[in-house]
Amino acid sequence: MPSLKSLRTRIASVKNTKKITSTMKMVAAAKMRRAVLACENSRPFAEGIADTVSSLATNIDKADSSILLKGHAEVKTTKVLVFGSDKGLCGGFNAQLVKATELHIEQLKQQGINVELITFGNKARDGLKEKFAPIIVKSHLDFSKKANFALCKEIADELIAEFEEGKIQQIHLIYNKFVNVLTQEATVKQLAPVEVEESSAPASDVILEPSANKVLDTLLPRFVASNIYQCYLESFASEQACRMTAMEGSTKNANDVINKLSLEYNRQRQANITNELVEIISGAQALNN
């Protein structure tokens, strides 16, 4: 049976842990509100540019269009961008991402396609390097500290250059999509060649200058960059939601442990007091006899 001193030490330790988890929960909640707002504000732009690309692409001959739209005849290499977190203590956020990545890589390899990985965030790299270290060609560490649209545009330009040169024939994104505070979905999205949704609506009577192909040549690189940035925003919002939920659960568990240890401490203290009283009474009776 543990001593009173050891129980007091354990209770104090758990209380300190509770303070940490409670503070982390509040910080994550504040970050999540800003991240969700940024994510929701950027969705109309991402959806709008996607609708514009789809509308233009359905009215042109793909044979004469950009390589980003028509794609390569044969797919040999796919570059996969994985968006994880820079820090831990966010529940199953990274585990869910790693599992989805492993499954996707296995599917690509079954098709005879080589895979190259680019990881965003320290934990994405750490979670994948044990099994896929040879195919991780680049890692963006501490990405959330420096992420912005300009940086995503640079990354997009590099990927587009490789795609146009034929070094890679597909680009995929894997990230956790923010649905709500309790739900984040591991999502795989094809970035290039651009997937166009066929529209049943009649073509609008719009005159484009100089041509639809020229407009798409300008629009497609922005479309790729906006998708990368949107995936990061979705991932960051999901990370903060997972961390807030995990820290809330940890705080509740800490309260349960404190209550349990306090009860055990009080019982042990009462037992010690009872034993001392019994010894005093027994000694007094022995003296009287």
Sequence and secondary structure as in RCSB ss.txt:
>XXXX:A:sequence
MPSLKSLRTRIASVKNTKKITSTMKMVAAAKMRRAVLACENSRPFAEGIADTVSSLATNIDKADSSILLKGHAEV
KTTKVLVFGSDKGLCGGFNAQLVKATELHIEQLKQQGINVELITFGNKARDGLKEKFAPIIVKSHLDFSKKANFA
LCKEIADELIAEFEEGKIQQIHLIYNKFVNVLTQEATVKQLAPVEVEESSAPASDVILEPSANKVLDTLLPRFVA
SNIYQCYLESFASEQACRMTAMEGSTKNANDVINKLSLEYNRQRQANITNELVEIISGAQALNN
>XXXX:A:secstr
   HHHHHHHHHHHHHHHHHHHHHHHHHHHHHHHHHHHHHHHHHHHHHHHHHHHHHHTTS GGGS HHHH  SS 
 EEEEEEE  SS  STTHHHHHHHHHHHHHHHHHHTT EEEEEEESHHHHHHHHHHHGGGEEEEETTHHHH  HH
HHHHHHHHHHHHHHHTS SEEEEEEEEEEETTEEEEEEEEEES       S       SS HHHHHHHHHHHHHH
HHHHHHHHHHHHHHHHHHHHHHHHHHHHHHHHHHHHHHHHHHHHHHHHHHHHHHHHHHHHHHH 
